Amino acid sequence: MCRQVFGFRLAMIALAAPSALVNANPGVATRLVGAAVVVTFMASYVLFRDWERFGPLLLRHPSLLAVDTLFGSLLLISAGPTSTLAYVSVCTPLLAGIVYGWRGAAAFASLQALILALAQTAAADAHKGVAQTFLLPGLCVIAGAVGVTLRNLMLRFGEATTALTTVQARLAVTEAVGAERARLARELHDSVAKTLHGVALAADGLAGTAGADRMNPTLIRQQAELVARSARRAAAESRELLADLRRESDPDEGTDVLVELAARTRDFNTRTGLPTTYRPTGDHGVPPVPPAVARQLLTIATEAMENAHRHATPTKVDVHAGVHDNLLRISVYDDGRGLPPGTTLEQLRRAGHFGLVGMVERAASVGARIRIGRGGHDTGTEVRLELPLGALTSAKT
């Protein structure tokens, strides 16, 4: 919305600049008006084109808008209050209301109304009535109030969007936990149950061999060893699956993602020989993460490191993780060749490269947002994963 305000200013300044230059007195006045045209036009153009970059600077320093207003007053006084620059003056309190709130709107509406009064005094148009005299100052006050209203609406909309995102993430995490429990139940049926069935068959074979008229000691020993190996395998599978089930059902149980990620980074560095460093970031620690969610996050990070080693030929890999603005953020960056320009998930899926596709699907399954690209780097590839901390609370209930 601020960019649109500056776009309107650009158009009005371009239309009114010739009139301002023509009405200016020769000499110093013309040069001042010309400088004001250049400054106001370029400032509006820069903020219109790169608002995301320079907007925070204007937000932190209201004096910059005041300086721009004073430069614009030179054009307004020179061109006259009947020119299109009079409508540009209305944009200033509107922008102040959007950016600074009601205090900024009041201050800049008063300043702009004073400038308009001076411009009308300099014009010395005796035919104007009281209504025409106070029309533009009144519009400035109304524009400031409209700006404040729009600011409040956008802030409420942002809060509602954030709350909706958190709820969606919580629902996704809850679904992921339920799906993981169902997976453990399937694995319990498909692994332990089948292994125990094999133990029963091996034990039946052993009993039959031992009850034969002519026993074969070698065959009996082999069958006994098979029964023992199968029983040990079933016991190990049962311990592993029961441990996972206990972690899932215990509300106080969770995974320290930073510790696990650091361990996986060290293992990757030792196994591949590729220089890989891990560094925790953020202002405070990461709360325990439900195992089902932690498994997906750690799998994505591990897959990102493996992809860099297999495909990017990097010289190093940097892994960062921590909490930033109520988001659990995990970043894996390599300085390799990077993704080909124009790469899309659909192209990777058709080509049979399912690594990145699987990472995106895993992130979506737990309500996380994933970005794959250069990020803020000139070369290489960064995989950035962000999960709202609010999504982790529902997984423990």
Salt bridges, closest charged atoms under 4 A:
GLU52 OE1 - ARG3 NH2 2.67
ASP68 OD2 - ARG9 NH2 2.83
GLU180 OE2 - ARG183 NH2 2.46
GLU180 OE2 - ARG295 NH1 2.38
GLU187 OE2 - ARG183 NH1 1.94
ASP190 OD1 - HIS189 ND1 2.93
GLU237 OE2 - ARG233 NE 3.26
ASP244 OD1 - ARG247 NH2 2.00
ASP267 OD2 - ARG271 NE 3.80
GLU303 OE2 - ARG310 NH2 3.41
GLU306 OE2 - ARG271 NH2 2.55
GLU306 OE1 - ARG310 NH1 3.79
ASP318 OD2 - LYS316 NZ 3.78
GLU346 OE1 - ARG349 NH1 3.05
GLU346 OE2 - ARG350 NH1 3.78
GLU382 OE2 - ARG384 NH2 3.39
GLU386 OE2 - ARG329 NE 3.06
GLU386 OE1 - ARG369 NH2 2.65
